[in-house]
Every structure is written in structure tokens, then in C-alpha cells.
Amino acid sequence: MLKYIWTVTQDLFLTVTFVSLMHAVLGRQCGRTGRRLHWWGIILGIAASAVLAYMKNTSNRIISSHWNHVIYGVIMGFTLLFVLFSLFFGRKRPGTEGAGAVLLGLAGAGLSAIWIFFKLPGVMGYPFNFNTMGNGYLSWYYLQRLLGWALALILLAIYAHLLYECALQIKKITAPYAVLLIGTVWNAFYCFCYFFVPWVSRAKWLNWPVRYSAEQYGWVRTLTQFASRNSMLFIWTVVVLVVLLAVLFFTENTKVTDPYDNPAQHRKLRARNRRHRRLAVATGIFLAAVVTSLSVVKNYDTRVIELSPPETYTVEGGEILIPMDTVTDGHLHRFEYQTEKNINVRWIVVKKPGSASFGIGLDACEVCGNAGYFERNGQVVCKRCDVVMNINTIGFKGGCNPIPLAYEVRDGNLVFQLEDIIAGEREFR
């Protein structure tokens, strides 16, 4: 569940922020024309995203990943148009309609549509690709992932509404306009960093080598590395800009600066200011929730878990012997054998609760590979997908269970055949 809370938030935060600000800015700057055009842009982006998500998850046809780089180019193009039209027509009196409003509205609507189309299909496709460990759509494995996905969307929807209201109600229209322009240009620079890599590496018609060469394309390599290593920097920059916007909205409503003729009007203006301050605070709270998702939740979910060190055993002939009295405490015990090919084959042993039998298998599964298992609060958990194992089913094939490993009980020992251990090499290469 945690994975999809921060993943969906990270995927959509910039899009949600820009689209919300764009809707407020176009509505205030271009009047009804701007709002209508932007609504069409949002609808078009969502519809195209739904079609692409459906194609990706129902069609056998592979959609090239280089399609993203085409969208990078389109984003840069619409950003340039929006910035240029803003410089030409954005200085007119707010609410002014006409040809300039239409052009500015079209550029803004197109930019929002392509932002949505770039990010939303992947998020729409998550529910089709949840790892349910073979338990199907009606299992708890599926529902908890769906819950994380839905919670992130709800969080972003509330944040988007609050941010839109702030941008709509703030007295200085230049503030949300500035945040939007700075954010979109900064995002366009991120797209620019990635745009040239596939184009350069595949430009056979220029007689350049197909394989990427840092010597020939050093500046491209520098930009790409900067973007890939600092991808969160672009998000944190926008977070800071939104914080500044909320703070400005709060401070401009600390005092009544509008003229009034009588005490009743004064009370009405004070009440309006209180509502606006609450709106600014609510925006800050939900932005803090977004930041928490992208920092605390993400760091916790992606933390590196160290597997416990392997324990000792005895090798006699072609067998491995583990005294039973060393593994009957109900805790997870890990063992490791290095084969002649220098491959470390791991397996785990845990006594099943309320039973004299053991849960035994390789420290790997068919779903998550050889990530391994660890013990948390008396439970056996898959390191990769964080799914809690039913200890009573360890030793049975299927789902995220450890791959079964043959053994026998003899003279107070768990006995494993070396050939069975060596056969597990393929899981740990």
C-alpha cells in the first residue's frame, strides 16, 4: 500500500499543481474563454490518457518507451508558446477576452492536456498491474494496493482544489502566474535534459554511432545525468513555490485593506479574511501531507533491509545436517551454501506455530526472485514486496511463498541433500 501512496503522488504532483494553477490563471486572465478552453484541454487529456492506458493493458502490441521523448518535445513546444503568449497578452487587464485570450487559452489548454496525457496513463494502469501474489482481484493483497492508490488520488484531488481556490482568490494575480511560469519552464528544462538522448543515439542518418558515446555527446550526458540524479529537485522546487504562494495568500489576509463604509462591511471583510487564512492553512496542511508522502513514506518503503547472517551447519558426505533444537524457537533461520561456481544458495527454516513441522524453502520465490525474506515482529516478510507470509504455507509452492526445498528428519537433525541445494543455483545467479 505504501508504495502506491508515494508513487502515485510523485507521478502526479507536478501535473496536478500545474493544471490547478493553469485553470485559475486562465480563468482570471482570459475570463470565460480561458476557463472553457482549459476545461476542453483537461477533458481531452483525460480521455486520451484513458485510451492509452486501455491500449497498454489490453493490447499485445508493445508501445515503445521512446514515445515519452516525443511527448518531451511537445511539452517544450507548448511551454514555449504559453510563455510567449503570456508575454504578449498576459499584461492585459484581467478578464479581458478577445484574440489574445483565445491564443493564450489554447496554449494553456494544450499544455495541460499534454501534461495529463504524459503522466495519467501510467497511474490509470496501476490497478491492472498490482502484484497480488497469484491471489486475484478479490484478495487482500489487491485491495491494500488499491487502497494506497486511491488514497494518493484523494490526497492530490483535495490539494488541487485548495491550491486552485488560493490562486483564484489571491489578490495579486501575478503571484500564481509567476509560480506557474517558473514551474513550467523548470519542468520544460527537465524535459530538455532527456529529449536528445534517444534522438542522438538513433540518428543513423547523421552517420553517428547508434551506441551512446560520452565523448561525442558529453553535454547531453551531463544534462541527462543531472536530471536523473536530481529528479526530486524539480518537485521540491515547485513545492517551495507553492509554499510561498500559500504564505503570501495568508499574509495579505491578516489585515483588512479594502475600503468599507460601515461596521457591517468591516465585519464581512474580516470574515472573508478568516476564510482565506483558513484556506491558506488548509493548502499548507495538504501540501505537508504530500511532502510527507514523498519523503517519510517513500524513505520508509524503500529502506534497505539487511538480511540476517547465515547460521552454521554440518556437512557429512553429500548431506547437510542442521540440529533441530537450534531452529525450534519460532524465529526465522537462514543458511547458505557456496557452490563450486561461487554461487551462494540460501534457504530458510522456521518452525510452524502450534505444530511440530517446519516451514522450509529457498530464500527466493518465483514472483520476487532472490530478494529474500526477513523477520519482523515474529512474521516472515518478503524483502522486495513487503508481503507477510503465512508461516503455515511455507514449504508449499505458489504465490510469494519460498520455493520449496526437500528435506527429511533424521536422528534429531534436519537433513538436506547437497544435490537439492546445488539445484537451487539458478535462483541465485
N, C-alpha and C positions, 0 to 999 in steps of 0.2 A: 504493500500500500504506500509506504513512504516514498518508494522510488517514483511512483507516478505523481505524487503530490509535487515534488520538486522538479521532475522532468517536464510536466505539462506547464508549470509556472515558468520555468526557464525558457521553454519553447515559445510561449505566447506573450510574455511580459512586454517586450518591445512593441509587438503588433498591437496589443490591447491599449498600451499607452498612446501610441501614435494615432491610432484610429479614433480614440476618445477625444484627444486634443484637436484632431483634424475636424471632427464633427462640430465641436464647439466653435473653433476658429472660423470655419466656413459659414456657419450659421450666423455668427456675429458680423463677419466682414462682408459676406455676399447675400445676406438675407435669405428669403425663401428659396431663391435659386440655388444657393450653395447647399442648403440642407437637402433639397430634393436630389440634386446631383450626387451628393455624398451618400444618401441612402441607396441610390441605384448602384453606386460603387460597392457598398457593403454587401448588398444582395447578390450582385454579380460575383464578388469574391467568394462568398459562402457557397453559392450554387456551383461554381467551378471547382471549389475545394471538395464538395461532396461527390461530384462526378469523378475527380481524380482519385479520391480515397476509395471509391467503389471499384474503379478500374484496378487499382493497386492490389486490392484484397480479394477480388473475384476473378481476375483475368490471369491467364498463364503467361501473358506477354510481359516481358521484362521491360520496365521503364528505366531508361538509362539515368544513372546518378548525375551525369553531366548536364541533365536538364536544369539542375539547380543553377548552374553557371549562366545559362541563358536568362534565368529569372534575375540573377545578379545584375546583368546588363540592363534589363528592363527597369529594375528598381533605380539604378543610377540615372537612366534616361528620364523617368518620371520625376525623380528628385530634382534634377536639373531644371525641368520645366516648371515645377512648383516654385523653386527658388526664384527663377527669372520672372515668372508671373507675379510672385509676391512683391518683388522689387518694383515692377511696373504698375501693378494695380492695388497692391496691399496698402498703399498710403492714402487711398481714397477714404472718404467718410464711411465709418462702419455702417453696414446695412445697405450700402449703395449697390444697386443692381445694374445690369447692362452687359455689354460685350465683355468687358474686363472681368466681371463677376462670373460669367459663363466659362471663360478660359481658365480662370483660377480654380473654379469649382470642378471643371473637368480634370485638371491636373491633379487636384487633391483627391478626387474620387478615384482616378486611375491609380494613384499611388497607394491609397488604402486597399483597393481591390487586389493589387499585386502583392502587398504585404500579407493580406489574408490568404491568398492563394499559395504563397510560399510556405507558410507555417501551418495552416489549419489542416491540410490533408493528412499530415503525419499524426497529428493529435487525434483526428477523427478515426484513424486506423488503429490506434492503440487497443481498443476493446476487441478487435478481431485477432490480435496477436498476443494476448495475455498468455503467459506460461501457466497453465492450470495443472501441470504435473500429470496430465492424462485423465483428470477427473471431470472434465466437461464444463459447460457453461453454468450449471446449477450448483456448482461446488463452492465451498468457502474460499478456495484458492482464487477462483474467478471473481467472486463478489468483493473480496477485500481489495483486489487491484482496481476493480470498477469503482469502488468507494473512494480510493485515493485519486483516481482520475476525475471523478465527479466533484470532489471537494475542491480540487485545484481550479476547476472551471467556475464553481460557485464563488470562490475567493476572488478570481480575476473579474468576474461579472460585477460583483459589488464594488470592487476597486475601480473598475472602468466607469461605473455610474457616478461614483463620488468624484472622481477626477473630472469627468465631463461637467458636473454641476459646478465645481470650483472654477474651471476655465470659463464656464458660461456666466457665472455671477461676479467674477473678479472685475474690479473697476478698470484696471489697466489692461486693456486688450493686448497691448504689446507684450505682456508677460507670457501668456500661453503661446502667443505667436513666436516669441523668441525661443521658448523651450522646444516647440515643435520644429522650428527651422534648425536649431543646433542639433537636436536629436536626430532628425532625418539626414542631415549632412554627415554627421558622425557615423550613422548606420550605413550610409552610402559609401563612406570610406572603407568600412568593414567589407562591404560587397566588392569594392575595388581591389582589396587585398587578395581576394580569392578568384577574381574574374579571369585573370590571364593564364592561370596555371594549365588547365586543360587545353586552352586555345594554343598556347605556345608549344606544349608538349605534343600536340597532334597536328601542328602546322606543316604537314609534309610538302604542301605546295610552295613553301618558302625554302625547301631543301634543308630544313633544320632536323636534327635527330629527333626521333619520336620520344626517346627516353629523356627525362628531365635532366638538365645539366646545370649545376650550380655555378659553374664557371661562366657559361654563356648568359644565364638568366639570373645573375646574382641579385639584382634589385627586386625581381619577382620573388625570389626565395626569401629575401629579407622581409618583404611585406607579408608574405604568406605565413612565415614563422611568427611574426609579430601578432597577426590576427589569431592564429591557432593557439598561441601560448597565452594570449591576453583576451580571450573571447569574453570572459566575465567583465573585463574592464569596460566594455561598451554598455553592458547592462548597468553596472554601478554608476557610470557617468549619468545615465538617464535617471536613475534613482535619485541622485543628488539634485538634478534639475527639478524633478517633481517635488522633492522636499522644499527646495527654495520657493517654488510656486505656492505650495501649501502655507509656508511660513509668511509669504507676502500677503496672501489672502487673509490669513489670521490677523496680521498686524494692521492691515488697512481697515479692519472692522473693530479695532479696540476703542475707537472714538467715533462719535457722530460728527461727520464733517459736512454732511448735506444740510442745506438751509431748511428751516422749519418755521412755521408761523405761530404755533401754539403748543402747549404741553402734550396734547394728544398726539400730534405729529412726531414730537420728540420721542415719546414712548414707543411709537410704532417703529421709528428708525432704530431705537435701541434694541427692540425685539428682533428686527431684521439682522442687526449686527450679531446678536447672540446666536441666531440660527446659522449665520455664515461662519462664526467661530466654531460652532459645533461641527459644521460640515468640514472645515479645515482640519479639525482634530480627528474626525472620523476617517478622513482621507489619509492622514498620517498613521492612524492605527492600522488600517488595512494595508498600507504600504509597508509598515513594520512587519505585518504578517507575511507579506511577500518576501521581504528581506530575510526573515527567519526561515522561510521555506528554502530559499536559495543559499543559505549559509548553514544554520544549525542542522536543519533536517537533512540537507544534502551531505554535509560532512559526516553526520551520524550514519546515514545509509551507505555511504561509500567508504567508510572507515576500513582500514586494513586489519583483518583479524588473523593473528598468528596461530597456526595450528600447534597443538601441544607436541612436545618432542616424542619421538618413538621410544617404546619401552623395550626391555631386554627379553630374550627368549633363548631356547637351546636348540641347536641343530644336531640331529643324530641321523646319519646316513642321508636318506632322501626325505626326511621328515623334519618339521618344525614343531617343537613342543612348548606349550605355554601352560604353566601350572594354573589350575582352575581357581585355587584360593587367592590368586593375585588379581583376578578380574571379576570377583563376585560382589563388589561394593556398590554396584549400580551406576558407576561412573563410566564415561567413555574412555577406552584404552586404545591407543594407536600403536601399530607395529609397522616395521619397514624392512624390506629385504632388497639388497642391491644385487642385480643380476650380472652375468658376465658381460653384458652390453652396457654396463654402468647406468642402468635404469633402476630407479628406486620405486619398487612396488609397495604401496601402502595398503593396509587393511585395518579395520576397526573391530573391536569386540565390546559389547555392552550386555550386562545381564538384564534380562527382561523382568519387569516388575511383577511380583507375585507369582513367579514361575521359576522352575529350575533350569530352563533353557536359556540360550544366549542369542542375541542379535549379532550376526557376523556377516561382514561383506567387505568388498574392496572399498577403499576410501575414495570412491568415484561412483558416478551414476551415468546412465545413458542420456540424461537430459542436460546436466550441468558439467559433464566431463569430470576432470580430476581436481576440481576446486577443493574438495574435501569437506569434512564435517567437523563441527566443534560443539562443545557442551556449553549450554547457557541455562542457568537456573535449573539444572537437572534434566534439561531437554537436549536432544540431539538435533542440531540445526545445520542445514546446508549453507556453506560459506558463500556461495555465489548468489542464490536466490532467496536466502533467509527463510526458507520454509522449514517449519518444525516437523521432524519425522515422528511418526508413530512407532515407538520403540518395538512394539509387538509385531510390526510388519517388517522390521529389518531382517533381512535374510530371504525375503520374498522378492521376486522380480516385479518391476513395474514402477512407473512414475519417477519420483526423485529418490526412491529407495537406493541404498548402496547395492552395487552389483553383487549378487550372491557369490559366496566363496565356500566351497566344500570343506567340511571338517568332520572329525569324529572325536568322541570322548573315550579316553583310554587311560586307565591307571591314574586317575586324578589329573589328567592333562587334556588340554585341547590340542588335537593333533592335526596338522596341515601337511599335505603333500607338497614338496617343493615344486613339482611339475605344475600343480594348480596355481601356485604363487607366480611362477615364471610365465604362465599363460596370461597373466594379467598385465604383462609388459605393454601390450598395445594400448591400454588405457592411460599409461603414464609417459608415453613418448613425448 
